[in-house]
Amino acid sequence: MSKYYIDTCIWLNLFKKENDKVQYWKFAKDFLEKVMFSKDIIYYSGFVLKEIEHIIKNKDLFKEKKLFFKEEKKFIYIKAKNEDYEFARKLESNNNYKISFYDCLHIALAKRKKAVLITRDKDLIHIAEKHILTKKPEELLS
């Protein structure tokens, strides 16, 4: 069984379905479908939900997305502990605040749960890969 922690940018790829040159939302969808039909699990946190809510800015749409998280049995909600906050603050400071505190918390939570961080944020990958395994959704499709 593999464990994943998915960064907000991947969820937004899925929810927004942008029609860019590369349709990242399809990679996110395919990755999630792969997990759904496996023994793997996906962790998410209140930080992910807060970021999604902030970016979506539509209360009804956010309620729908939040329900999606709560109803799916493969999705496991995790809360940050003091050790996560301490690690994130240290990480943030040691990296000269190059990534947000929420991104540092994503790293801390994935590290504590021994989960692969799924993201495509280059700065986040650069910092996270010193502590945990990071992948883009398309790298796990086969």
MDTraj code that builds the backbone (N, CA, C; nanometers):
import mdtraj as md
import numpy as np

residues = "MET SER LYS TYR TYR ILE ASP THR CYS ILE TRP LEU ASN LEU PHE LYS LYS GLU ASN ASP LYS VAL GLN TYR TRP LYS PHE ALA LYS ASP PHE LEU GLU LYS VAL MET PHE SER LYS ASP ILE ILE TYR TYR SER GLY PHE VAL LEU LYS GLU ILE GLU HIS ILE ILE LYS ASN LYS ASP LEU PHE LYS GLU LYS LYS LEU PHE PHE LYS GLU GLU LYS LYS PHE ILE TYR ILE LYS ALA LYS ASN GLU ASP TYR GLU PHE ALA ARG LYS LEU GLU SER ASN ASN ASN TYR LYS ILE SER PHE TYR ASP CYS LEU HIS ILE ALA LEU ALA LYS ARG LYS LYS ALA VAL LEU ILE THR ARG ASP LYS ASP LEU ILE HIS ILE ALA GLU LYS HIS ILE LEU THR LYS LYS PRO GLU GLU LEU LEU SER".split()
xyz = np.array([
    [0.0843, -0.1187, 0.0000],
    [0.0000, 0.0000, 0.0000],
    [0.0889, 0.1251, 0.0000],
    [0.0615, 0.2147, -0.0920],
    [0.1318, 0.3429, -0.0965],
    [0.0451, 0.4496, -0.0319],
    [0.1146, 0.5499, 0.0239],
    [0.0456, 0.6618, 0.0875],
    [0.0890, 0.7901, 0.0170],
    [-0.0085, 0.8746, -0.0100],
    [0.0181, 0.9989, -0.0812],
    [-0.0410, 1.1167, -0.0058],
    [0.0264, 1.2298, -0.0161],
    [-0.0266, 1.3570, 0.0315],
    [-0.0246, 1.4473, -0.0908],
    [-0.1417, 1.4930, -0.1314],
    [-0.1529, 1.5703, -0.2553],
    [-0.1578, 1.7197, -0.2245],
    [-0.0645, 1.7919, -0.2855],
    [-0.0560, 1.9365, -0.2708],
    [-0.1780, 2.0037, -0.3355],
    [-0.2103, 2.1192, -0.2878],
    [-0.3269, 2.1940, -0.3343],
    [-0.3260, 2.2169, -0.4853],
    [-0.2099, 2.2425, -0.5431],
    [-0.2060, 2.2722, -0.6872],
    [-0.2615, 2.1564, -0.7703],
    [-0.2430, 2.0346, -0.7252],
    [-0.2937, 1.9185, -0.7991],
    [-0.4458, 1.9123, -0.7878],
    [-0.4977, 1.9369, -0.6680],
    [-0.6443, 1.9394, -0.6513],
    [-0.7050, 2.0485, -0.7391],
    [-0.6396, 2.1640, -0.7443],
    [-0.6918, 2.2740, -0.8266],
    [-0.6851, 2.2402, -0.9746],
    [-0.5798, 2.1692, -1.0165],
    [-0.5745, 2.1215, -1.1554],
    [-0.6999, 2.0404, -1.1855],
    [-0.7334, 1.9503, -1.0952],
    [-0.8489, 1.8628, -1.1132],
    [-0.9799, 1.9414, -1.1137],
    [-0.9974, 2.0278, -1.0158],
    [-1.1244, 2.0988, -0.9996],
    [-1.1477, 2.2052, -1.1059],
    [-1.0419, 2.2731, -1.1468],
    [-1.0584, 2.3835, -1.2409],
    [-1.0586, 2.3391, -1.3865],
    [-1.0000, 2.2255, -1.4159],
    [-0.9943, 2.1695, -1.5517],
    [-0.9527, 2.2727, -1.6566],
    [-0.8409, 2.3384, -1.6282],
    [-0.7911, 2.4373, -1.7240],
    [-0.7572, 2.3701, -1.8571],
    [-0.7795, 2.4416, -1.9640],
    [-0.7497, 2.3896, -2.0975],
    [-0.6198, 2.4490, -2.1494],
    [-0.5137, 2.4271, -2.0762],
    [-0.3825, 2.4731, -2.1185],
    [-0.3284, 2.3785, -2.2248],
    [-0.2109, 2.4121, -2.2750],
    [-0.1450, 2.3271, -2.3738],
    [-0.1346, 2.1834, -2.3207],
    [-0.0888, 2.1711, -2.1967],
    [-0.0855, 2.0414, -2.1291],
    [-0.2028, 2.0411, -2.0323],
    [-0.2872, 1.9424, -2.0434],
    [-0.4060, 1.9373, -1.9574],
    [-0.3725, 1.8619, -1.8290],
    [-0.3169, 1.9372, -1.7336],
    [-0.2722, 1.8777, -1.6082],
    [-0.3859, 1.8130, -1.5307],
    [-0.5066, 1.8633, -1.5494],
    [-0.6208, 1.8072, -1.4767],
    [-0.6428, 1.6605, -1.5148],
    [-0.6088, 1.6240, -1.6374],
    [-0.6254, 1.4837, -1.6795],
    [-0.5260, 1.3932, -1.6066],
    [-0.4043, 1.4432, -1.5868],
    [-0.3068, 1.3656, -1.5095],
    [-0.3564, 1.3468, -1.3657],
    [-0.4090, 1.4540, -1.3074],
    [-0.4608, 1.4470, -1.1705],
    [-0.5765, 1.3473, -1.1637],
    [-0.6674, 1.3549, -1.2583],
    [-0.7828, 1.2641, -1.2631],
    [-0.7379, 1.1194, -1.2783],
    [-0.6480, 1.0944, -1.3704],
    [-0.5997, 0.9585, -1.3930],
    [-0.5266, 0.9035, -1.2706],
    [-0.4480, 0.9875, -1.2060],
    [-0.3785, 0.9444, -1.0846],
    [-0.4785, 0.9096, -0.9738],
    [-0.5766, 0.9967, -0.9529],
    [-0.6777, 0.9698, -0.8492],
    [-0.7558, 0.8428, -0.8794],
    [-0.7908, 0.8210, -1.0040],
    [-0.8628, 0.6990, -1.0408],
    [-0.7768, 0.5756, -1.0132],
    [-0.6487, 0.5867, -1.0413],
    [-0.5575, 0.4757, -1.0141],
    [-0.5570, 0.4432, -0.8644],
    [-0.5515, 0.5455, -0.7817],
    [-0.5520, 0.5254, -0.6356],
    [-0.6847, 0.4658, -0.5904],
    [-0.7945, 0.5133, -0.6464],
    [-0.9278, 0.4662, -0.6072],
    [-0.9444, 0.3155, -0.6279],
    [-0.8776, 0.2632, -0.7284],
    [-0.8903, 0.1210, -0.7594],
    [-0.7673, 0.0424, -0.7127],
    [-0.7099, 0.0872, -0.6033],
    [-0.5922, 0.0206, -0.5466],
    [-0.6092, 0.0133, -0.3950],
    [-0.5060, -0.0299, -0.3284],
    [-0.5065, -0.0329, -0.1819],
    [-0.4429, 0.0930, -0.1245],
    [-0.4045, 0.1845, -0.2113],
    [-0.3372, 0.3077, -0.1705],
    [-0.4341, 0.4033, -0.1013],
    [-0.3754, 0.5001, -0.0284],
    [-0.4564, 0.6024, 0.0385],
    [-0.4002, 0.7415, 0.0101],
    [-0.4856, 0.8393, 0.0300],
    [-0.4476, 0.9787, 0.0102],
    [-0.4789, 1.0555, 0.1383],
    [-0.3779, 1.1252, 0.1886],
    [-0.3975, 1.2125, 0.3037],
    [-0.4292, 1.3532, 0.2545],
    [-0.5106, 1.4221, 0.3322],
    [-0.5339, 1.5642, 0.3074],
    [-0.5477, 1.6331, 0.4420],
    [-0.5331, 1.7628, 0.4420],
    [-0.5365, 1.8389, 0.5669],
    [-0.6265, 1.9612, 0.5530],
    [-0.6496, 2.0242, 0.6652],
    [-0.7244, 2.1491, 0.6655],
    [-0.6527, 2.2585, 0.5882],
    [-0.5210, 2.2476, 0.5781],
    [-0.4441, 2.3476, 0.5031],
    [-0.4766, 2.3389, 0.3542],
    [-0.4908, 2.2174, 0.3048],
    [-0.5308, 2.1972, 0.1653],
    [-0.6704, 2.2561, 0.1444],
    [-0.7616, 2.2246, 0.2356],
    [-0.8987, 2.2756, 0.2231],
    [-0.9022, 2.4282, 0.2275],
    [-0.8240, 2.4883, 0.3179],
    [-0.8217, 2.6349, 0.3278],
    [-0.7688, 2.6985, 0.1992],
    [-0.6644, 2.6389, 0.1427],
    [-0.6097, 2.6929, 0.0177],
    [-0.7108, 2.6798, -0.0965],
    [-0.7769, 2.5667, -0.1039],
    [-0.8788, 2.5470, -0.2077],
    [-0.9913, 2.6486, -0.1905],
    [-1.0379, 2.6641, -0.0685],
    [-1.1466, 2.7594, -0.0415],
    [-1.1048, 2.9010, -0.0806],
    [-0.9832, 2.9386, -0.0469],
    [-0.9333, 3.0731, -0.0778],
    [-0.9268, 3.0977, -0.2288],
    [-0.8867, 2.9976, -0.3031],
    [-0.8680, 3.0142, -0.4474],
    [-0.9993, 3.0000, -0.5244],
    [-1.0843, 2.9067, -0.4834],
    [-1.2111, 2.8855, -0.5538],
    [-1.3044, 3.0055, -0.5365],
    [-1.3143, 3.0597, -0.4162],
    [-1.3956, 3.1785, -0.3857],
    [-1.5448, 3.1630, -0.4152],
    [-1.5906, 3.0420, -0.4288],
    [-1.7325, 3.0163, -0.4518],
    [-1.7771, 2.9201, -0.3422],
    [-1.8573, 2.9708, -0.2474],
    [-1.8937, 2.8914, -0.1293],
    [-1.9657, 2.7617, -0.1635],
    [-2.0562, 2.7661, -0.2577],
    [-2.1303, 2.6443, -0.2947],
    [-2.0384, 2.5416, -0.3604],
    [-1.9530, 2.5884, -0.4486],
    [-1.8590, 2.4982, -0.5146],
    [-1.7617, 2.4393, -0.4119],
    [-1.7175, 2.5223, -0.3180],
    [-1.6264, 2.4719, -0.2155],
    [-1.6951, 2.3668, -0.1283],
    [-1.8206, 2.3893, -0.0917],
    [-1.8947, 2.2892, -0.0121],
    [-1.9011, 2.1563, -0.0859],
    [-1.9236, 2.1627, -0.2151],
    [-1.9286, 2.0418, -0.2984],
    [-1.7935, 1.9694, -0.2972],
    [-1.6845, 2.0439, -0.3110],
    [-1.5508, 1.9844, -0.3124],
    [-1.5144, 1.9283, -0.1756],
    [-1.5534, 1.9997, -0.0706],
    [-1.5260, 1.9534, 0.0661],
    [-1.5993, 1.8215, 0.0940],
    [-1.7202, 1.8111, 0.0451],
    [-1.7983, 1.6884, 0.0597],
    [-1.7302, 1.5732, -0.0141],
    [-1.6732, 1.6023, -0.1293],
    [-1.5983, 1.5033, -0.2072],
    [-1.4868, 1.4420, -0.1217],
    [-1.4145, 1.5266, -0.0479],
    [-1.3081, 1.4779, 0.0395],
    [-1.3645, 1.3907, 0.1512],
    [-1.4702, 1.4374, 0.2145],
    [-1.5262, 1.3664, 0.3306],
    [-1.5890, 1.2321, 0.2948],
    [-1.6477, 1.2230, 0.1778],
    [-1.7215, 1.1016, 0.1415],
    [-1.6334, 0.9903, 0.0853],
    [-1.5192, 1.0248, 0.0334],
    [-1.4324, 0.9228, -0.0272],
    [-1.3535, 0.8489, 0.0807],
    [-1.3688, 0.7197, 0.0860],
    [-1.3035, 0.6379, 0.1892],
    [-1.1519, 0.6318, 0.1741],
    [-1.1013, 0.6542, 0.0564],
    [-0.9568, 0.6519, 0.0323],
    [-0.8863, 0.7780, 0.0825],
    [-0.9639, 0.8817, 0.1148],
    [-0.9087, 1.0084, 0.1602],
    [-0.9116, 1.0107, 0.3127],
    [-0.7963, 1.0358, 0.3721],
    [-0.7848, 1.0377, 0.5175],
    [-0.7408, 1.1765, 0.5622],
    [-0.8245, 1.2354, 0.6469],
    [-0.7962, 1.3691, 0.6995],
    [-0.6924, 1.3587, 0.8106],
    [-0.5894, 1.4431, 0.8037],
    [-0.4904, 1.4461, 0.9113],
    [-0.4767, 1.5875, 0.9649],
    [-0.4561, 1.5953, 1.0944],
    [-0.4366, 1.7233, 1.1625],
    [-0.2894, 1.7411, 1.1933],
    [-0.2464, 1.8634, 1.1873],
    [-0.1077, 1.8945, 1.2213],
    [-0.0886, 1.8844, 1.3721],
    [0.0280, 1.8373, 1.4096],
    [0.0676, 1.8296, 1.5497],
    [0.1738, 1.9367, 1.5746],
    [0.2038, 1.9596, 1.7007],
    [0.3065, 2.0587, 1.7346],
    [0.4374, 2.0308, 1.6625],
    [0.4748, 1.9032, 1.6526],
    [0.5999, 1.8663, 1.5855],
    [0.5980, 1.9072, 1.4371],
    [0.4797, 1.9028, 1.3749],
    [0.4675, 1.9438, 1.2346],
    [0.4894, 2.0941, 1.2207],
    [0.4282, 2.1711, 1.3122],
    [0.4451, 2.3167, 1.3094],
    [0.5906, 2.3543, 1.3328],
    [0.6548, 2.2875, 1.4281],
    [0.7953, 2.3163, 1.4586],
    [0.8848, 2.2853, 1.3388],
    [0.8639, 2.1700, 1.2775],
    [0.9430, 2.1324, 1.1605],
    [0.9192, 2.2315, 1.0464],
    [0.7936, 2.2692, 1.0247],
    [0.7589, 2.3616, 0.9157],
    [0.8230, 2.4988, 0.9367],
    [0.8215, 2.5490, 1.0595],
    [0.8832, 2.6795, 1.0885],
    [1.0341, 2.6754, 1.0622],
    [1.0956, 2.5665, 1.1035],
    [1.2397, 2.5484, 1.0834],
    [1.2698, 2.5395, 0.9330],
    [1.1897, 2.4645, 0.8624],
    [1.2051, 2.4479, 0.7177],
    [1.1890, 2.5821, 0.6463],
    [1.0877, 2.6560, 0.6862],
    [1.0608, 2.7868, 0.6269],
    [1.1803, 2.8810, 0.6462],
    [1.2306, 2.8855, 0.7681],
    [1.3433, 2.9726, 0.8008],
    [1.4719, 2.9271, 0.7309],
    [1.4996, 2.7965, 0.7346],
    [1.6213, 2.7431, 0.6736],
    [1.6250, 2.7631, 0.5224],
    [1.5099, 2.7821, 0.4616],
    [1.5017, 2.8021, 0.3169],
    [1.4681, 2.9461, 0.2803],
    [1.4964, 3.0372, 0.3745],
    [1.4793, 3.1816, 0.3520],
    [1.3406, 3.2181, 0.3000],
    [1.2399, 3.1485, 0.3512],
    [1.0996, 3.1793, 0.3199],
    [1.0693, 3.1712, 0.1699],
    [1.1407, 3.0823, 0.1014],
    [1.1242, 3.0665, -0.0440],
    [0.9876, 3.0064, -0.0796],
    [0.9340, 2.9228, 0.0116],
    [0.7997, 2.8668, -0.0084],
    [0.7128, 2.9073, 0.1101],
    [0.5828, 2.8974, 0.0914],
    [0.4894, 2.9411, 0.1955],
    [0.4933, 2.8490, 0.3171],
    [0.4447, 2.9003, 0.4278],
    [0.4362, 2.8193, 0.5496],
    [0.3447, 2.6992, 0.5269],
    [0.2359, 2.7178, 0.4512],
    [0.1470, 2.6048, 0.4200],
    [0.2218, 2.4966, 0.3423],
    [0.3060, 2.5368, 0.2476],
    [0.3855, 2.4384, 0.1739],
    [0.4802, 2.3644, 0.2686],
    [0.5378, 2.4367, 0.3624],
    [0.6237, 2.3724, 0.4624],
    [0.5434, 2.2736, 0.5472],
    [0.4205, 2.3094, 0.5780],
    [0.3338, 2.2173, 0.6530],
    [0.2992, 2.0942, 0.5696],
    [0.2784, 2.1113, 0.4406],
    [0.2523, 1.9957, 0.3537],
    [0.3702, 1.8982, 0.3603],
    [0.4903, 1.9526, 0.3573],
    [0.6098, 1.8680, 0.3674],
    [0.6130, 1.7973, 0.5029],
    [0.5872, 1.8728, 0.6087],
    [0.5908, 1.8161, 0.7442],
    [0.4892, 1.7029, 0.7605],
    [0.3681, 1.7234, 0.7100],
    [0.2636, 1.6214, 0.7225],
    [0.2972, 1.4968, 0.6402],
    [0.3449, 1.5181, 0.5196],
    [0.3838, 1.4036, 0.4358],
    [0.4992, 1.3275, 0.5013],
    [0.5915, 1.3997, 0.5595],
    [0.7062, 1.3366, 0.6259],
    [0.6590, 1.2525, 0.7445],
    [0.5749, 1.3097, 0.8281],
    [0.5283, 1.2365, 0.9461],
    [0.4503, 1.1119, 0.9076],
    [0.3721, 1.1205, 0.8015],
    [0.2897, 1.0064, 0.7588],
    [0.3641, 0.9131, 0.6629],
    [0.4900, 0.9480, 0.6333],
    [0.5707, 0.8676, 0.5394],
    [0.4980, 0.8505, 0.4057],
    [0.4462, 0.9632, 0.3593],
    [0.3691, 0.9662, 0.2353],
    [0.4491, 1.0373, 0.1260],
    [0.4215, 1.0005, 0.0032],
    [0.4812, 1.0673, -0.1122],
    [0.4049, 1.1980, -0.1336],
    [0.4766, 1.3075, -0.1451],
    [0.4133, 1.4367, -0.1725],
    [0.3925, 1.4486, -0.3227],
    [0.2676, 1.4655, -0.3618],
    [0.2321, 1.4796, -0.5030],
    [0.2128, 1.6288, -0.5311],
    [0.2983, 1.6828, -0.6177],
    [0.2923, 1.8246, -0.6514],
    [0.3608, 1.8472, -0.7851],
    [0.3414, 1.9655, -0.8419],
    [0.4192, 2.0032, -0.9588],
    [0.4842, 2.1402, -0.9366],
    [0.4762, 2.1888, -0.8141],
    [0.5375, 2.3158, -0.7753],
    [0.6901, 2.2956, -0.7658],
    [0.7635, 2.3577, -0.8566],
    [0.9087, 2.3358, -0.8657],
    [0.9840, 2.3751, -0.7385],
    [0.9481, 2.4899, -0.6814],
    [1.0152, 2.5332, -0.5585],
    [0.9853, 2.4370, -0.4433],
    [0.8618, 2.3938, -0.4345],
    [0.8227, 2.2987, -0.3305],
    [0.8969, 2.1664, -0.3481],
    [0.9043, 2.1184, -0.4712],
    [0.9760, 1.9931, -0.4991],
    [1.1224, 2.0063, -0.4579],
    [1.1838, 2.1162, -0.4962],
    [1.3264, 2.1381, -0.4679],
    [1.3553, 2.1306, -0.3173],
    [1.2698, 2.1902, -0.2379],
    [1.2901, 2.1901, -0.0924],
    [1.2458, 2.0572, -0.0314],
    [1.1326, 2.0060, -0.0747],
    [1.0763, 1.8835, -0.0157],
    [1.1627, 1.7615, -0.0410],
    [1.2224, 1.7524, -0.1596],
    [1.2954, 1.6299, -0.1947],
    [1.4177, 1.6055, -0.1069],
    [1.4553, 1.7038, -0.0272],
    [1.5643, 1.6847, 0.0695],
    [1.5153, 1.6067, 0.1921],
    [1.3816, 1.5967, 0.2063],
    [1.3232, 1.5358, 0.3259],
    [1.2311, 1.4179, 0.2972],
    [1.1671, 1.4217, 0.1812],
    [1.0671, 1.3194, 0.1475],
    [1.0695, 1.2908, -0.0023],
    [1.0001, 1.1859, -0.0406],
    [0.9847, 1.1539, -0.1815],
    [0.8752, 1.2421, -0.2409],
    [0.9030, 1.3019, -0.3553],
    [0.8042, 1.3846, -0.4253],
    [0.7862, 1.3309, -0.5666],
    [0.6649, 1.3424, -0.6176],
    [0.6340, 1.2989, -0.7535],
    [0.5265, 1.3898, -0.8119],
    [0.5231, 1.3956, -0.9438],
    [0.4115, 1.4572, -1.0150],
    [0.3139, 1.3436, -1.0459],
    [0.1855, 1.3742, -1.0581],
    [0.0884, 1.2668, -1.0835],
    [0.1241, 1.1825, -1.2054],
    [0.1667, 1.2463, -1.3123],
    [0.1970, 1.1729, -1.4354],
    [0.3147, 1.0777, -1.4208],
    [0.4007, 1.1013, -1.3223],
    [0.5138, 1.0122, -1.2984],
    [0.4701, 0.8794, -1.2346],
    [0.3497, 0.8757, -1.1843],
    [0.3000, 0.7539, -1.1172],
    [0.1976, 0.6803, -1.2010],
    [0.1777, 0.7239, -1.3233],
    [0.0842, 0.6572, -1.4126],
    [0.1591, 0.5579, -1.5002],
    [0.1096, 0.4358, -1.5070],
    [0.1734, 0.3379, -1.5956],
    [0.0739, 0.2300, -1.6314],
])
top = md.Topology()
chain = top.add_chain()
for i, resn in enumerate(residues, 1):
    res = top.add_residue(resn, chain, resSeq=i)
    for name in ("N", "CA", "C"):
        top.add_atom(name, md.element.get_by_symbol(name[0]), res)
traj = md.Trajectory(xyz[None], top)
